[in-house]
Amino acid sequence: MNFNRFLKAPIVILLISGSMMAGLSSCNKLLTQEDVTKKIQDAREATQEAQQKMKEAVEAREQFYDDNREATIDGFENRIKEIDKRISSLKKSAKKSENDGATSDINSAVDELQSEKDKLNTNITKARSVSRQDWSYTKQEVNDAIARIEKEIDRLANSLK
């Protein structure tokens, strides 16, 4: 009889109930509001982290684009400096020429080259502010113009030899 009274004691009932619940919950844990809230919070944090990484990747891509554009424009400017040197050399060579007709033609051609180069300098300056969508076209346009001038300089230089 003492054993029955022992089993009916409130503390014993609580201990047995707690043990049974702990045993059951470890096997099949019920999903609670707290669990759902925790999962939602974890998902939000993961989303924010992914958004931050995406933002950083976009910024890195834009920086790469800007650096590439600057390097290309610097390359154009270096080619223009070389063209200036070659035009000066052509002018000197034309002055040394004994054929006045050829000298006149070469001076005229050099003046045209100088004018084209000046327009090109303006286009290069504008290229720094061209939108990303227009950059490829502008880059190709400037590159083609430089190539035309270089080719014409080569032609003139060969005619002076």
Secondary structure, 3 states (H helix, E strand, C coil): CHHHHHHHCHHHHHHHHHHHHHHHHHHCCCCCHHHHHHHHHHHHHHHHHHHHHHHHHHHHHHHHHHHHHHHHHHHHHHHHHHHHHHHHHHHHHHHHCCCHHHHHHHHHHHHHHHHHHHHHHHHHHHHCCCCHHHHHHHHHHHHHHHHHHHHHHHHHHHHCC
